Amino acid sequence: MVIVAETAGFCFGVQRAVEMAENTLKDADCPVYSLGQLVHNDTVIHELEELGLRVVDSLEDLLGLPRGIVLIRAHGIPQETEERLTNEGFRVVDATCPRVKHIQRIVKERSELGDTIVIAGDPEHPEVKSIVGRAKGRCFVVPEPEDFLKLKFSKEERFTVVAQTTYSVKKFQKLLAIFHDFCYSPFIADTMCKATRERQEEARKIAIESDVMIVIGSPRSSNSQKLRDVSNEYCSHTYFIQTADGLKPEWFFDAKTVGITAGASTPKKILTEVQIACQNLNKC
């Protein structure tokens, strides 16, 4: 038996960004770029490149190209970078996920009030970099809840705590417990995406029932990695793939139940292909 997560596949923010890119490419009479991958899925990016999108890895490289349209990736970019693009003559189309924009606004407003910002997330992830870029004062990124204990603060500091949209629910709760243990009373903005919560919870439930768990996503995708971590906690035979080509027959030996979930940037067609392949392999 194969169980497929109902929440698997494109989230609202990814669907919105892809549709904005497709519409922009269809109507554009000039070069269309994205600064970094619009979303974290190679298949999606390849299809957009076939329509004319040019992915540029760095701002410096982009500034050396003919002026045109720059699509802001779903993860967002720092405000300074966006302003630089506009000043340099590019037209910006903002495909930032609205939930990421919400975090950016909170950080900007609370830091302008004088709060120290604590962001639970991966400091190297583009979403977190875009959020850090909105802070006007002291700002810290803590990948793990315990990292907060390594920081030095004064008793007079006020805190605002936010989370990367794809951060672990369990880890965020642990971070808040640490704050309360030290008698801090932060302004807490529970900014994890609802879709992230639902996907992690469904992955947990399916993994408990499964002999083998398949997680589909890009190695660069934070939300896909979290699904892998949650699944692996409850199913020791959890495997992370990008497409059906990554499946191996030996994974399914003696497996009665196979669970499948997918990251928020995984197209429906890849999910379907993996489901069919797993059904065939599970019969062997």
N, C-alpha and C positions, 0 to 999 in steps of 0.2 A: 504494500500500500504506500502511496505517495501523498503526503500532505503539503499543500502549498499555502503559504501565508497570504491571507486576504489583503494585508497592508503592503505586500511587496510591490516594488516598481516605483515609477516616477512619483515624487511628492509634488505638492502644489508649486513650490518655488522652482523646481527643476523644469516642470512642464511649462511654467510661465516664461522662464528664461529661454528655453528652446523655441517656443512659439514666437517670442520677440525676435530672436535671431533669424528665424525663417522668414518672418515678415520683413525685417530690415534688409536681408539679402535679396529678397524678391523685388523690393522697390528701389534699392540703392543704385545710384549712377556714379559711385565712387568706390574706392577700396573700403572693405569692412574688416576690421581687426577685432580680436579680443586680447586683452592683456592677461595671459595665462589661460588655461582651459576654462571655457564658459561653465562647464559642469565636469565632474570627475567621472567620465566614462569615455574610453577610447572609441568605441563604436559610434556613439553620438557625435563626438568631435569629428570623426572621419566623415560622417554623413554631412555635417555642416561645412566642412572643408570642400567637399564635392560641390556644394552650392556656392562656394566662393569665399567662405570665411578664412581669414589668415590668422592663426594663433601665434602671438609674439610673446616670448618668455619674459622680456625685461623692458622697463620703461625706456632705458637708453637705446635699445634696438628700435623700439617703436618711434622714438623721436627722430630717427634717421630715415624714416619711410615717408612716402608721399602722403599728404594730408587726406583724411577721409573720416569714416565713422569708427568709433571705438565702442564696442559693446562691453559694458562692465559686467564681469562674471557674477554668477548667482551668489558667490561668497562675499561680494563687495570688494572695494579697494580703499586704501586710506584717503581721507579727504584731501590731503596735500597732493596726492597723485592725481586725483580727479581734477583739481584746480589747475595743476600743471598742464594736463592734457588740453583743457579748455583754452588756457592762455597761449598754448603752442599752436592753436588753430584747428584742433580736432573737434568734431561734433560727437558728443557723448550720448549714448543710449543706455540708460541705467536698467540693467536686468537683475540688479541685486534683489535677493529674496526679501519680501516685505518683513519677514520675521527677523532677518538680519538687520534691516533698516531700523526696526524697532529697538534692537539692542544698541545700535549706534546712537540713536537719539537719547536713550536713557543715559548712556555713558557721557555724552556731550553735556547734557543738562545737569547731571549730578556732579560732574567734575567742575563745571562752572560755578556750582554752589560751594565748592571747596572740598567735596568728598574725595577720599582716597578710593580708587577703583580697584577691585579684585575680580579678575576674570578667570573662571574655571575653564580651562581648555588647553589646547595644544598651541604653544607660542609660534610654531612654524606653519600653522595652518593659515591659508589666506583669509578665511573668515575672521579669525582672531586678530590678524594683522590689521584688517580693515576696522575692527572695533577699537583696538589700541590707538589707531590713528585719529580717533574722535576725542580722546581724553585730553584735557587741558592742564592736568596737574599730575600728581603721583598716581601711577598705574602699575599693577603687578599681574602677571599671568601665572597661575598655579596649575600645572598639568595634573598633579596628584594632590589630594586634600592635605597630606602631611607637609607638602612644600610650603604651606602657609606658615608653619611653625618656624621655618628658617628665616622669615622676614622680620625686620625690626620696625616697630611702630611706637609712637608716643601715645599716652593715655588720652590725649585730647583729640586724636584723629577720629573723624567720622568715616564710615565705610559704606560703599555701595558694592554689592556682590551680584555679579551676573554670570551666566554660563553660556559657553558656546552652544549653539542650537543642538548639536549632536553629542553633547557631553553625556557621560554615564549618569543616569538617575541616581543610582546607588552612591556613586562618588560625590555627587552634589549634596546629597543628604548628609554624608559624612563630613563634608567641608562645613556645612552649617552647624553641625554638632560641635565642631572644633571652635567655631566662633562663640557659641554660647558657653562652652566650657571656660573660655577666657573672659566671660562677662562682657563681650562686645555686643552691641545692639545695632547691627548693620541694617541699611536699607536693602532688602532682598528683592531682586527681580528674577523670578523663576522663568528664565528665558529659553529653556529647552523647548524645542519644537514639539507640539502635540503629536505630530506624526512620528517623531523619534521615540517618544514614550510608548506609543502604541506598537511600533515595530519591535522595540526591545521586549515588551511584555508578551507579545504574540510569539516572538522567537523563543522566549523562555518556555512558554507553554508547549510549543511544538517540540522543542528539544527534549523536554521531559518524557514525551511519548515516543521519541524516535530512537532507532538503533544507529542511524546515520543521519547527520545534519549537513545540508549543503547551503552555503552562504555565497551569494553571487554579488560581486562588486569589484571596484577598482582598488588596488593597494593604496591609492592616494585618497580614497574616500573615507573620511572619518566615521560617518554613520555606518558604513559597511563593516569597518573594523570593529565597531562597538557591537554590531550584530554577531560577528564572529566570536567576540569575547563572551557575550551572554550565552550564546549557543554552546560554546566549549565548556562553560561552567556546568551545564546540565547534560551534555552529551559528549562523551570523550572522543567519539568518532565524528568530529566536525571538520569539514573541509571547505576551503575558501577558493573560489574559482572566479574567472571573469566571463567565460563563455562555456558552452557545452563541451567544447574541445578539451577542457581541463579535467573532465570526469575520467576516472579510472575504474575499470570493471571490478578490480579486486576490492574496492571500497564496499561493494554491495553483497559480498559473500555472506550468506546466512542472515542478511538484514531483512526483517519482516516489515519494518516501517521506516520510510525515508522522509525527512522533513526538508522543505526548501523555503528559504527566505531570500530577499534581495535588497540591496541598498537603494537609496532614494534616487540615484542617477541611472538605474538599470532599466533599459527599455523593455516593454512588455514582450516583444518578440524574442529577446534573449531568455527571459523567464520561461516562455512557452517552450522554446527549444530545449532548455535544461529539463523542464518537466517531462517532456516526451522521451528524452534520452534516459532519464532516471527510471521511468516506467519500463522502458525496454531492458535496461540493465538489471533492474530489480526482478525481472522474470527469469533471468539466466540461472 
